[in-house]
Amino acid sequence: MSLTAWSDRSFDIADVDALRALYPAPSVGAVRKEADHVHPLYRPFIEASPWCAIATRGPHGLDISPRGDAPGFVEVADSHTLLLPDRRGNNRLDTLRNVVFDPQVSLLFLLPGHNEALRVLGTARITTHPALLGRFTVDGKPPRSVLVVAVAKVFFQCGRAVLRSHLWDPARHVARDTLPTAGRLLETLSNAEIDGAAYDAALPARQRETLY
C-alpha cells in the first residue's frame, strides 16, 4: 500500500447512498433483533455483565469510558430504565460533563467468555437522590451520583469481532512487560513532574484501597 494512500480522499464515501451501494442490505435478523426496551431475553445480559463502556458527546467532542464492578452493577430498574452508579475514578468527569451538555448515551456490555455483546442506546440524567445513593453503597461507601438511563434501543452485537480478536483466549493475552506502565506514561507526559517508578510502586495498593 502506498504510504500516502490514507491521505488520498478521492475514494472517500461522502453520502449515505454511496455507502449503502457499497454494502449489501442487512439481514432480517440484523434488523429484527432491535427492541425499544430491555426485553426479558436481553435483561440477563445486563445482569450478568461486570463491564461496559459508555459513550457520550459534549462541547469538547466525543468520549468513551469504561465502567466495571460485580455482575449486575448496572441495575435494570424496569424495562425502560437502567441505573448506573458512578464509582470512584480520576475525577476528570468526562462522561458526566457530557451528559449535562447532551443526554444521549450509548452503552456496550461485554461478558467474559461470551462472544456476543449487548448495545443500549438512550438518554441519561444524573441524580444524587439519597435513596439511590444508598441503594448502591458498597463497603459503607455510596457513589457520588447515579446515572438514570432512559432506554431507547437495545440489541445484541454478533460475536465476529470477539472471534477475530481472540479476546477471551488466555494464550493471546498481552504480556504486561511489553507495554509502558502507567507510571512511565505519566512521567513522560508530565515532563517528569510525576515520579513514574514511585507511582507504579504505589499503584496496586492505592487501587485496592480506593475501589469504592
Disulfide bonds with the S-S distance in Angstrom:
none
